[in-house]
Amino acid sequence: MQCTMDAAYYTQVLSALALVVVLSLVLERALSVPFEWGWLTDYLDRFKLRAPISFGVAYAICAHAKFDVLQMIMPNCLSTSGTGNSTIGLLLTAGVIAGGSKGAILLFQGMLGFGQQAVDATIARKTLAAVTPTSAPAPAGGVTPPSGARAGFTAGAIAASPTLATAGMAGVDTNSNCTNFAQGIAGEGYKFVCRYYRPGDIGALTHGEAQALIGAGLSLVAVFEGGGNKPSWFSAAQGTADAQHALDHAAKVGQPSGTAIYFAVDYDASAGDVGAGISAYFGAIKAAFAAAGAPFRIGVYGSGLVCQTIIAAGLASTGWLSGSTGWRSYSSYLPHANLVQAAPEVTICNGQLSVDRNVGQTADFGAFSTLVSIAPAGGAPWWRN
């Protein structure tokens, strides 16, 4: 038999596809409740149950409603049961709807401007705009506000904290040694640079580099990252080891007391990960810092969920929100983060330096713009004297 493709047929096809999109959205939102519910999230992840559950629920809906997209697209071309629906048609329809809750639905949410992904995309664009240095006319008195400063921060407030990167300032983070780029970074309007402490010191901040950056009028933010991009990295033993390495590196750089060292959780950790290994990791860091006389504040870099949970537990005092807007609790933590990273990576200094851009949202996010005397080889750092 021939399929008749007239105006009514195309209307029916478009209606079917629109219904698939709506059902995908409904399914995704309905299942987000159990899928994001504490311990159940970890159970579903462990046994890979999200996809089967999504498909099962979608098939039950299609079978109950007798919704068969294949039959609607090819009404005269299939041999069906007396119900007008084919088993394969119901299965394919359920698969499209279940898959749509993870993929195709995002396209329609973005086009229509609703849904969590669209909200996060809007927030990300605003954050990116906030961290792009812009030229602004000097206000009365001749004091120029910092590039990227948020509305509400006055020149007086900026002048009141001359040794810190001030709220709303734009900065960058990078793996690269910035000694030769210090003047260029400052010349492009950035006010601080986030640099790494790490095992082996490959690509890590040095005392000479810190001097060059501070000499160019830039503040520094220290962040430790070893291999914190998977759950197996995080344990109390690893926290103790990383804390000691961070303390030793800070002594070699000459980082002053009272400033922060951030520790990175560089993946979208689940609530179970945060409650177990990651909390144990930061608990050990806090104990190691306390044993050393608490010379530095502890910062946490990661998702909104990681930052807000670790800070609420008293295991860190400052939060640096990752630029990965799809990670857990990005939107809810965004207004509360001390530092916010913005994707994507860009090049500055005439295309010679790759960086991520950042904005400081609080007056004090643990940056430093002075150095203390470093200990001689074999000597004890200043906080142990």
Contacts in CASP RR format, 6 or more apart in sequence:
PFRMAT RR
TARGET T0000
AUTHOR 0000-0000-0000
METHOD contacts of the structure
MODEL  1
MQCTMDAAYYTQVLSALALVVVLSLVLERALSVPFEWGWLTDYLDRFKLR
APISFGVAYAICAHAKFDVLQMIMPNCLSTSGTGNSTIGLLLTAGVIAGG
SKGAILLFQGMLGFGQQAVDATIARKTLAAVTPTSAPAPAGGVTPPSGAR
AGFTAGAIAASPTLATAGMAGVDTNSNCTNFAQGIAGEGYKFVCRYYRPG
DIGALTHGEAQALIGAGLSLVAVFEGGGNKPSWFSAAQGTADAQHALDHA
AKVGQPSGTAIYFAVDYDASAGDVGAGISAYFGAIKAAFAAAGAPFRIGV
YGSGLVCQTIIAAGLASTGWLSGSTGWRSYSSYLPHANLVQAAPEVTICN
GQLSVDRNVGQTADFGAFSTLVSIAPAGGAPWWRN
1 76 0 8 1.000
1 77 0 8 1.000
2 76 0 8 1.000
3 9 0 8 1.000
3 74 0 8 1.000
3 75 0 8 1.000
3 76 0 8 1.000
3 77 0 8 1.000
4 76 0 8 1.000
12 72 0 8 1.000
12 75 0 8 1.000
13 72 0 8 1.000
13 73 0 8 1.000
15 72 0 8 1.000
16 69 0 8 1.000
16 72 0 8 1.000
16 73 0 8 1.000
17 69 0 8 1.000
19 67 0 8 1.000
20 69 0 8 1.000
20 93 0 8 1.000
20 96 0 8 1.000
20 97 0 8 1.000
20 100 0 8 1.000
21 104 0 8 1.000
21 105 0 8 1.000
21 108 0 8 1.000
23 58 0 8 1.000
23 61 0 8 1.000
23 67 0 8 1.000
23 97 0 8 1.000
24 96 0 8 1.000
24 97 0 8 1.000
24 99 0 8 1.000
24 100 0 8 1.000
24 101 0 8 1.000
24 104 0 8 1.000
24 105 0 8 1.000
25 101 0 8 1.000
25 105 0 8 1.000
25 108 0 8 1.000
25 109 0 8 1.000
27 54 0 8 1.000
27 57 0 8 1.000
27 58 0 8 1.000
27 61 0 8 1.000
27 97 0 8 1.000
27 98 0 8 1.000
27 101 0 8 1.000
28 100 0 8 1.000
28 101 0 8 1.000
28 102 0 8 1.000
28 105 0 8 1.000
30 57 0 8 1.000
31 53 0 8 1.000
31 54 0 8 1.000
31 57 0 8 1.000
31 101 0 8 1.000
34 40 0 8 1.000
34 44 0 8 1.000
35 41 0 8 1.000
35 44 0 8 1.000
35 50 0 8 1.000
38 271 0 8 1.000
38 272 0 8 1.000
39 271 0 8 1.000
39 272 0 8 1.000
41 270 0 8 1.000
41 271 0 8 1.000
41 272 0 8 1.000
42 270 0 8 1.000
42 271 0 8 1.000
42 272 0 8 1.000
42 273 0 8 1.000
43 49 0 8 1.000
44 50 0 8 1.000
44 53 0 8 1.000
45 270 0 8 1.000
51 98 0 8 1.000
54 98 0 8 1.000
54 99 0 8 1.000
54 101 0 8 1.000
54 102 0 8 1.000
55 94 0 8 1.000
55 95 0 8 1.000
55 98 0 8 1.000
56 94 0 8 1.000
56 98 0 8 1.000
57 98 0 8 1.000
58 93 0 8 1.000
58 94 0 8 1.000
58 95 0 8 1.000
58 97 0 8 1.000
58 98 0 8 1.000
59 90 0 8 1.000
59 91 0 8 1.000
59 94 0 8 1.000
59 95 0 8 1.000
61 67 0 8 1.000
61 94 0 8 1.000
61 97 0 8 1.000
62 68 0 8 1.000
62 90 0 8 1.000
62 93 0 8 1.000
62 94 0 8 1.000
62 97 0 8 1.000
63 90 0 8 1.000
66 83 0 8 1.000
66 84 0 8 1.000
66 85 0 8 1.000
67 90 0 8 1.000
67 93 0 8 1.000
68 80 0 8 1.000
68 84 0 8 1.000
68 85 0 8 1.000
68 86 0 8 1.000
68 89 0 8 1.000
68 90 0 8 1.000
68 93 0 8 1.000
69 89 0 8 1.000
69 92 0 8 1.000
69 93 0 8 1.000
69 96 0 8 1.000
70 78 0 8 1.000
70 86 0 8 1.000
70 88 0 8 1.000
70 89 0 8 1.000
70 92 0 8 1.000
70 93 0 8 1.000
71 78 0 8 1.000
71 80 0 8 1.000
71 84 0 8 1.000
71 85 0 8 1.000
71 86 0 8 1.000
71 89 0 8 1.000
78 86 0 8 1.000
78 89 0 8 1.000
79 86 0 8 1.000
80 86 0 8 1.000
81 87 0 8 1.000
96 104 0 8 1.000
106 117 0 8 1.000
109 115 0 8 1.000
109 116 0 8 1.000
109 117 0 8 1.000
109 118 0 8 1.000
110 117 0 8 1.000
110 118 0 8 1.000
110 121 0 8 1.000
112 118 0 8 1.000
116 331 0 8 1.000
117 326 0 8 1.000
119 331 0 8 1.000
120 325 0 8 1.000
120 326 0 8 1.000
120 330 0 8 1.000
120 331 0 8 1.000
121 325 0 8 1.000
123 325 0 8 1.000
123 330 0 8 1.000
123 331 0 8 1.000
123 334 0 8 1.000
124 323 0 8 1.000
124 325 0 8 1.000
124 342 0 8 1.000
124 343 0 8 1.000
127 334 0 8 1.000
127 340 0 8 1.000
127 342 0 8 1.000
127 359 0 8 1.000
128 342 0 8 1.000
128 343 0 8 1.000
128 357 0 8 1.000
130 148 0 8 1.000
130 150 0 8 1.000
130 168 0 8 1.000
130 170 0 8 1.000
130 342 0 8 1.000
130 359 0 8 1.000
131 148 0 8 1.000
131 170 0 8 1.000
131 171 0 8 1.000
131 340 0 8 1.000
131 342 0 8 1.000
131 357 0 8 1.000
131 358 0 8 1.000
131 359 0 8 1.000
132 148 0 8 1.000
132 170 0 8 1.000
132 357 0 8 1.000
133 147 0 8 1.000
133 148 0 8 1.000
133 170 0 8 1.000
133 188 0 8 1.000
133 189 0 8 1.000
133 190 0 8 1.000
134 147 0 8 1.000
134 148 0 8 1.000
135 147 0 8 1.000
136 144 0 8 1.000
136 145 0 8 1.000
136 147 0 8 1.000
138 144 0 8 1.000
139 145 0 8 1.000
139 155 0 8 1.000
141 155 0 8 1.000
143 155 0 8 1.000
143 156 0 8 1.000
143 158 0 8 1.000
143 159 0 8 1.000
144 155 0 8 1.000
145 153 0 8 1.000
145 154 0 8 1.000
145 155 0 8 1.000
145 158 0 8 1.000
146 158 0 8 1.000
146 166 0 8 1.000
146 168 0 8 1.000
146 169 0 8 1.000
146 170 0 8 1.000
146 191 0 8 1.000
147 169 0 8 1.000
147 170 0 8 1.000
147 189 0 8 1.000
147 190 0 8 1.000
147 191 0 8 1.000
148 168 0 8 1.000
148 169 0 8 1.000
148 170 0 8 1.000
148 359 0 8 1.000
149 158 0 8 1.000
149 166 0 8 1.000
149 167 0 8 1.000
149 168 0 8 1.000
149 169 0 8 1.000
150 167 0 8 1.000
150 168 0 8 1.000
150 361 0 8 1.000
153 166 0 8 1.000
153 167 0 8 1.000
153 168 0 8 1.000
157 166 0 8 1.000
157 167 0 8 1.000
157 363 0 8 1.000
158 166 0 8 1.000
161 363 0 8 1.000
161 364 0 8 1.000
163 368 0 8 1.000
163 369 0 8 1.000
163 370 0 8 1.000
164 219 0 8 1.000
164 363 0 8 1.000
164 364 0 8 1.000
164 366 0 8 1.000
164 367 0 8 1.000
164 368 0 8 1.000
164 369 0 8 1.000
165 171 0 8 1.000
165 191 0 8 1.000
165 192 0 8 1.000
165 219 0 8 1.000
165 221 0 8 1.000
165 360 0 8 1.000
165 365 0 8 1.000
165 367 0 8 1.000
165 369 0 8 1.000
166 191 0 8 1.000
166 363 0 8 1.000
167 360 0 8 1.000
167 361 0 8 1.000
167 362 0 8 1.000
167 363 0 8 1.000
168 359 0 8 1.000
168 360 0 8 1.000
168 361 0 8 1.000
169 191 0 8 1.000
169 192 0 8 1.000
169 359 0 8 1.000
169 360 0 8 1.000
170 189 0 8 1.000
170 190 0 8 1.000
170 191 0 8 1.000
170 357 0 8 1.000
170 358 0 8 1.000
170 359 0 8 1.000
170 360 0 8 1.000
171 190 0 8 1.000
171 191 0 8 1.000
171 192 0 8 1.000
171 193 0 8 1.000
171 194 0 8 1.000
171 357 0 8 1.000
171 358 0 8 1.000
171 359 0 8 1.000
171 360 0 8 1.000
172 185 0 8 1.000
172 190 0 8 1.000
172 192 0 8 1.000
172 193 0 8 1.000
172 194 0 8 1.000
172 348 0 8 1.000
172 355 0 8 1.000
172 356 0 8 1.000
172 357 0 8 1.000
172 358 0 8 1.000
173 193 0 8 1.000
173 194 0 8 1.000
173 195 0 8 1.000
173 221 0 8 1.000
173 223 0 8 1.000
173 341 0 8 1.000
173 355 0 8 1.000
173 356 0 8 1.000
173 358 0 8 1.000
174 193 0 8 1.000
174 194 0 8 1.000
174 195 0 8 1.000
174 353 0 8 1.000
174 354 0 8 1.000
174 355 0 8 1.000
174 356 0 8 1.000
175 196 0 8 1.000
175 203 0 8 1.000
176 203 0 8 1.000
176 353 0 8 1.000
176 354 0 8 1.000
177 203 0 8 1.000
177 206 0 8 1.000
177 209 0 8 1.000
178 185 0 8 1.000
178 193 0 8 1.000
178 195 0 8 1.000
178 209 0 8 1.000
178 212 0 8 1.000
178 213 0 8 1.000
178 353 0 8 1.000
179 206 0 8 1.000
179 208 0 8 1.000
179 209 0 8 1.000
179 212 0 8 1.000
179 213 0 8 1.000
180 212 0 8 1.000
181 348 0 8 1.000
181 349 0 8 1.000
181 352 0 8 1.000
181 353 0 8 1.000
182 212 0 8 1.000
182 213 0 8 1.000
182 215 0 8 1.000
182 216 0 8 1.000
182 218 0 8 1.000
183 216 0 8 1.000
184 216 0 8 1.000
184 348 0 8 1.000
184 349 0 8 1.000
185 193 0 8 1.000
185 213 0 8 1.000
185 216 0 8 1.000
185 218 0 8 1.000
185 348 0 8 1.000
185 349 0 8 1.000
185 353 0 8 1.000
186 216 0 8 1.000
186 217 0 8 1.000
186 218 0 8 1.000
188 348 0 8 1.000
188 349 0 8 1.000
190 218 0 8 1.000
190 348 0 8 1.000
191 218 0 8 1.000
191 219 0 8 1.000
192 218 0 8 1.000
192 219 0 8 1.000
192 220 0 8 1.000
192 221 0 8 1.000
192 358 0 8 1.000
192 360 0 8 1.000
192 367 0 8 1.000
193 213 0 8 1.000
193 218 0 8 1.000
193 219 0 8 1.000
193 220 0 8 1.000
193 221 0 8 1.000
194 220 0 8 1.000
194 221 0 8 1.000
194 222 0 8 1.000
194 223 0 8 1.000
194 262 0 8 1.000
194 339 0 8 1.000
194 358 0 8 1.000
195 204 0 8 1.000
195 205 0 8 1.000
195 209 0 8 1.000
195 210 0 8 1.000
195 213 0 8 1.000
195 220 0 8 1.000
195 221 0 8 1.000
195 222 0 8 1.000
195 223 0 8 1.000
196 203 0 8 1.000
196 204 0 8 1.000
196 205 0 8 1.000
196 222 0 8 1.000
196 223 0 8 1.000
196 224 0 8 1.000
196 225 0 8 1.000
197 204 0 8 1.000
197 205 0 8 1.000
197 222 0 8 1.000
197 223 0 8 1.000
197 224 0 8 1.000
197 245 0 8 1.000
197 246 0 8 1.000
197 249 0 8 1.000
197 250 0 8 1.000
197 253 0 8 1.000
197 261 0 8 1.000
198 204 0 8 1.000
198 224 0 8 1.000
198 225 0 8 1.000
198 226 0 8 1.000
198 245 0 8 1.000
198 249 0 8 1.000
199 226 0 8 1.000
199 245 0 8 1.000
201 249 0 8 1.000
204 249 0 8 1.000
205 220 0 8 1.000
205 222 0 8 1.000
205 249 0 8 1.000
205 253 0 8 1.000
206 252 0 8 1.000
206 253 0 8 1.000
207 252 0 8 1.000
207 253 0 8 1.000
207 254 0 8 1.000
207 371 0 8 1.000
207 374 0 8 1.000
210 220 0 8 1.000
210 253 0 8 1.000
210 254 0 8 1.000
210 371 0 8 1.000
211 371 0 8 1.000
213 220 0 8 1.000
214 220 0 8 1.000
214 369 0 8 1.000
214 370 0 8 1.000
214 371 0 8 1.000
217 369 0 8 1.000
218 369 0 8 1.000
219 367 0 8 1.000
219 368 0 8 1.000
219 369 0 8 1.000
220 255 0 8 1.000
220 367 0 8 1.000
220 368 0 8 1.000
220 369 0 8 1.000
221 260 0 8 1.000
221 262 0 8 1.000
221 339 0 8 1.000
221 365 0 8 1.000
221 366 0 8 1.000
221 367 0 8 1.000
222 246 0 8 1.000
222 250 0 8 1.000
222 253 0 8 1.000
222 255 0 8 1.000
222 259 0 8 1.000
222 260 0 8 1.000
222 261 0 8 1.000
222 262 0 8 1.000
222 368 0 8 1.000
223 261 0 8 1.000
223 262 0 8 1.000
223 263 0 8 1.000
223 264 0 8 1.000
223 301 0 8 1.000
223 320 0 8 1.000
224 242 0 8 1.000
224 245 0 8 1.000
224 246 0 8 1.000
224 249 0 8 1.000
224 261 0 8 1.000
224 262 0 8 1.000
224 263 0 8 1.000
224 264 0 8 1.000
225 263 0 8 1.000
225 264 0 8 1.000
225 266 0 8 1.000
225 301 0 8 1.000
226 233 0 8 1.000
226 242 0 8 1.000
226 264 0 8 1.000
227 233 0 8 1.000
227 266 0 8 1.000
228 234 0 8 1.000
228 264 0 8 1.000
228 265 0 8 1.000
228 266 0 8 1.000
228 267 0 8 1.000
229 266 0 8 1.000
229 267 0 8 1.000
230 267 0 8 1.000
231 267 0 8 1.000
231 269 0 8 1.000
231 273 0 8 1.000
231 277 0 8 1.000
233 281 0 8 1.000
234 265 0 8 1.000
234 273 0 8 1.000
234 277 0 8 1.000
234 278 0 8 1.000
234 280 0 8 1.000
234 281 0 8 1.000
235 277 0 8 1.000
235 280 0 8 1.000
235 281 0 8 1.000
235 284 0 8 1.000
236 277 0 8 1.000
236 280 0 8 1.000
236 281 0 8 1.000
236 283 0 8 1.000
236 284 0 8 1.000
237 284 0 8 1.000
238 281 0 8 1.000
238 284 0 8 1.000
239 280 0 8 1.000
239 281 0 8 1.000
239 282 0 8 1.000
239 283 0 8 1.000
239 284 0 8 1.000
239 285 0 8 1.000
239 288 0 8 1.000
240 284 0 8 1.000
240 285 0 8 1.000
240 287 0 8 1.000
240 288 0 8 1.000
242 263 0 8 1.000
242 281 0 8 1.000
242 285 0 8 1.000
243 284 0 8 1.000
243 285 0 8 1.000
243 288 0 8 1.000
243 289 0 8 1.000
244 288 0 8 1.000
246 261 0 8 1.000
246 263 0 8 1.000
246 285 0 8 1.000
247 288 0 8 1.000
247 289 0 8 1.000
247 292 0 8 1.000
247 295 0 8 1.000
247 296 0 8 1.000
247 381 0 8 1.000
248 381 0 8 1.000
250 261 0 8 1.000
250 295 0 8 1.000
250 296 0 8 1.000
250 381 0 8 1.000
251 374 0 8 1.000
251 375 0 8 1.000
251 381 0 8 1.000
251 382 0 8 1.000
252 374 0 8 1.000
252 375 0 8 1.000
253 371 0 8 1.000
253 374 0 8 1.000
254 371 0 8 1.000
254 372 0 8 1.000
254 373 0 8 1.000
254 374 0 8 1.000
255 261 0 8 1.000
255 296 0 8 1.000
255 368 0 8 1.000
255 371 0 8 1.000
255 372 0 8 1.000
256 368 0 8 1.000
256 370 0 8 1.000
256 371 0 8 1.000
256 372 0 8 1.000
257 295 0 8 1.000
257 296 0 8 1.000
257 372 0 8 1.000
257 382 0 8 1.000
257 383 0 8 1.000
258 295 0 8 1.000
258 296 0 8 1.000
258 297 0 8 1.000
258 366 0 8 1.000
259 296 0 8 1.000
259 297 0 8 1.000
259 366 0 8 1.000
259 367 0 8 1.000
259 368 0 8 1.000
260 296 0 8 1.000
260 297 0 8 1.000
260 298 0 8 1.000
260 299 0 8 1.000
260 317 0 8 1.000
260 318 0 8 1.000
260 365 0 8 1.000
260 366 0 8 1.000
260 367 0 8 1.000
261 296 0 8 1.000
261 297 0 8 1.000
261 298 0 8 1.000
261 299 0 8 1.000
262 299 0 8 1.000
262 300 0 8 1.000
262 301 0 8 1.000
262 318 0 8 1.000
262 319 0 8 1.000
262 320 0 8 1.000
263 281 0 8 1.000
263 282 0 8 1.000
263 285 0 8 1.000
263 298 0 8 1.000
263 299 0 8 1.000
263 300 0 8 1.000
263 301 0 8 1.000
263 316 0 8 1.000
264 301 0 8 1.000
264 302 0 8 1.000
265 278 0 8 1.000
265 300 0 8 1.000
265 301 0 8 1.000
265 302 0 8 1.000
265 303 0 8 1.000
265 306 0 8 1.000
266 301 0 8 1.000
266 302 0 8 1.000
266 322 0 8 1.000
268 303 0 8 1.000
268 324 0 8 1.000
268 326 0 8 1.000
268 327 0 8 1.000
268 328 0 8 1.000
269 278 0 8 1.000
269 302 0 8 1.000
269 303 0 8 1.000
269 305 0 8 1.000
269 306 0 8 1.000
269 328 0 8 1.000
270 328 0 8 1.000
271 305 0 8 1.000
271 309 0 8 1.000
271 328 0 8 1.000
274 305 0 8 1.000
274 306 0 8 1.000
274 309 0 8 1.000
274 310 0 8 1.000
275 309 0 8 1.000
278 306 0 8 1.000
278 310 0 8 1.000
279 309 0 8 1.000
279 310 0 8 1.000
279 313 0 8 1.000
279 315 0 8 1.000
282 298 0 8 1.000
282 300 0 8 1.000
282 310 0 8 1.000
282 313 0 8 1.000
282 315 0 8 1.000
282 316 0 8 1.000
283 315 0 8 1.000
285 298 0 8 1.000
285 315 0 8 1.000
286 298 0 8 1.000
286 314 0 8 1.000
286 315 0 8 1.000
286 316 0 8 1.000
289 295 0 8 1.000
289 296 0 8 1.000
289 298 0 8 1.000
292 383 0 8 1.000
292 384 0 8 1.000
293 383 0 8 1.000
295 381 0 8 1.000
295 382 0 8 1.000
295 383 0 8 1.000
297 317 0 8 1.000
297 318 0 8 1.000
297 366 0 8 1.000
298 315 0 8 1.000
298 316 0 8 1.000
298 317 0 8 1.000
298 318 0 8 1.000
299 316 0 8 1.000
299 317 0 8 1.000
299 318 0 8 1.000
299 319 0 8 1.000
299 320 0 8 1.000
300 306 0 8 1.000
300 307 0 8 1.000
300 310 0 8 1.000
300 311 0 8 1.000
300 315 0 8 1.000
300 316 0 8 1.000
300 318 0 8 1.000
300 319 0 8 1.000
300 320 0 8 1.000
301 307 0 8 1.000
301 319 0 8 1.000
301 320 0 8 1.000
301 322 0 8 1.000
302 320 0 8 1.000
302 321 0 8 1.000
302 322 0 8 1.000
302 327 0 8 1.000
303 321 0 8 1.000
303 322 0 8 1.000
303 324 0 8 1.000
303 327 0 8 1.000
303 328 0 8 1.000
303 329 0 8 1.000
303 330 0 8 1.000
303 333 0 8 1.000
304 321 0 8 1.000
304 322 0 8 1.000
304 327 0 8 1.000
304 328 0 8 1.000
304 329 0 8 1.000
304 330 0 8 1.000
304 332 0 8 1.000
304 333 0 8 1.000
304 334 0 8 1.000
304 337 0 8 1.000
305 327 0 8 1.000
305 328 0 8 1.000
305 329 0 8 1.000
305 333 0 8 1.000
306 328 0 8 1.000
307 316 0 8 1.000
307 319 0 8 1.000
307 320 0 8 1.000
307 321 0 8 1.000
307 333 0 8 1.000
307 337 0 8 1.000
308 329 0 8 1.000
308 332 0 8 1.000
308 333 0 8 1.000
308 336 0 8 1.000
310 316 0 8 1.000
311 317 0 8 1.000
311 318 0 8 1.000
311 319 0 8 1.000
318 338 0 8 1.000
318 339 0 8 1.000
318 365 0 8 1.000
318 366 0 8 1.000
319 337 0 8 1.000
319 338 0 8 1.000
319 339 0 8 1.000
319 365 0 8 1.000
320 337 0 8 1.000
320 338 0 8 1.000
320 339 0 8 1.000
320 340 0 8 1.000
320 341 0 8 1.000
320 358 0 8 1.000
320 365 0 8 1.000
321 330 0 8 1.000
321 333 0 8 1.000
321 334 0 8 1.000
321 337 0 8 1.000
321 339 0 8 1.000
321 340 0 8 1.000
321 341 0 8 1.000
322 330 0 8 1.000
322 341 0 8 1.000
323 330 0 8 1.000
323 340 0 8 1.000
323 341 0 8 1.000
323 342 0 8 1.000
323 343 0 8 1.000
323 356 0 8 1.000
324 330 0 8 1.000
324 343 0 8 1.000
325 343 0 8 1.000
334 340 0 8 1.000
335 361 0 8 1.000
337 361 0 8 1.000
338 360 0 8 1.000
338 361 0 8 1.000
338 362 0 8 1.000
338 364 0 8 1.000
338 365 0 8 1.000
338 366 0 8 1.000
339 358 0 8 1.000
339 359 0 8 1.000
339 360 0 8 1.000
339 361 0 8 1.000
339 365 0 8 1.000
340 358 0 8 1.000
340 359 0 8 1.000
340 360 0 8 1.000
340 361 0 8 1.000
341 356 0 8 1.000
341 357 0 8 1.000
341 358 0 8 1.000
342 356 0 8 1.000
342 357 0 8 1.000
342 358 0 8 1.000
342 359 0 8 1.000
343 356 0 8 1.000
345 354 0 8 1.000
345 355 0 8 1.000
345 356 0 8 1.000
346 354 0 8 1.000
346 355 0 8 1.000
346 356 0 8 1.000
346 357 0 8 1.000
347 353 0 8 1.000
347 354 0 8 1.000
347 355 0 8 1.000
348 355 0 8 1.000
372 382 0 8 1.000
373 382 0 8 1.000
375 381 0 8 1.000
375 382 0 8 1.000
END
